[in-house]
């Protein structure tokens, strides 16, 4: 069952440390920039800068030749940022805004930035290379909070509760550490789930953002109300799967950032009509973060 929601609740994305990361980019303009490269000066290039800043690849604030977000010159810093983005998404790191790069950028995605904090992976499992990452400082829930409570905000549709409950059960089973229970009081719950409109007083949803969630121990997780959602179970053509997105966002609530493994639930984007679950990289990541490998 898919439906279009048109009500509010709240938000969830890590506050960025970039000089213009809160400014909104225009994804449609980025589509028109295909083919741009270092040395190009084309109206709208600042939208590409805003996009890369929004997701953690560009920070002009700390570069010697500081420029602002209104500059439409494709400079060296932008080229380096684009190459970094292309490397993260396993694209040809040419520094040119080519077709595959544009296609990745316009894919509906999570609002969390991609930029990886430094961390050490746990031991490799079954010879699979790990691509998970943690938030800066590796925030996590304290040992006394392995059991977490969750609640739904006002006006959250009853029909959309089961997919989120299933997502919590998935993480409980996979981690072998966390347990979750639903409570009625959203103000006292450890984790707070709700729907938000595009502008809701925190970090606004950009047009391509499906949902976002904070790192521990903030606990907020918001769906974008202006998205065509499906309660499943199973894929629904043209709609985004609530359960799949919940499993991803709960990963953020527990301390995981985006993974470079396309098969991981913590990969940043997902197309409409797709259903996805945890894989080895996701499980490795949560066990490494909480010291569960031993």
CORMONOR-V227665 format. One record per backbone hydrogen bond with DSSP energy under -0.5 kcal/mol. CO is the residue of the C=O (numbers start at 1). NH is the residue of the N-H. Records with the same first field share a line. If there is no record, write none. Layout:
CO = NH + NH
This chain:
1 = 231
3 = 229
18 = 21
20 = 23
25 = 27
26 = 29 + 30
27 = 31
28 = 32
29 = 32 + 33
30 = 33
31 = 34
33 = 36
36 = 97
37 = 40
40 = 74
42 = 45
44 = 47 + 48
45 = 48 + 49
46 = 50
47 = 51
48 = 52
49 = 53
50 = 54
51 = 55
52 = 57 + 58
53 = 56
55 = 114 + 115
59 = 62
60 = 63
64 = 66
68 = 71
72 = 42
73 = 75
74 = 39
75 = 79
76 = 80
77 = 81
78 = 82
79 = 83
80 = 84
81 = 85
82 = 86
83 = 87
84 = 88
85 = 89
86 = 91
87 = 90
91 = 93
92 = 94
96 = 98
97 = 35
98 = 102
99 = 103
100 = 104
101 = 105
102 = 106
104 = 107
108 = 270
109 = 210 + 211
124 = 126
125 = 128
128 = 125
131 = 260
133 = 257
134 = 117
135 = 138
142 = 145
143 = 146
146 = 148 + 179
148 = 181
149 = 191
150 = 183
151 = 193
153 = 156
157 = 160
158 = 161 + 162
160 = 164
161 = 164 + 165
162 = 166
163 = 167
164 = 168
165 = 169
166 = 170
167 = 171
168 = 172
169 = 173
170 = 174
171 = 175
172 = 176
179 = 148
181 = 150
184 = 186
185 = 188 + 189
191 = 151
192 = 221
193 = 153
194 = 223
196 = 225
198 = 200 + 205
202 = 204
206 = 209
208 = 109
210 = 224
211 = 111
212 = 222
215 = 218
219 = 192
220 = 214
221 = 194
222 = 212
223 = 196 + 225
224 = 227
225 = 5
227 = 5 + 229
228 = 240
229 = 3
230 = 242
236 = 239
239 = 273
240 = 230 + 242
241 = 245
242 = 246
243 = 247
244 = 248
245 = 249
246 = 250
247 = 251
248 = 252
249 = 253
250 = 254
251 = 255 + 256
252 = 255
255 = 135
260 = 262
261 = 264
264 = 267
266 = 259
268 = 110
271 = 274
274 = 241
279 = 283
280 = 284
281 = 285
282 = 286
283 = 287
284 = 288
285 = 289
286 = 290
287 = 292 + 293
288 = 291
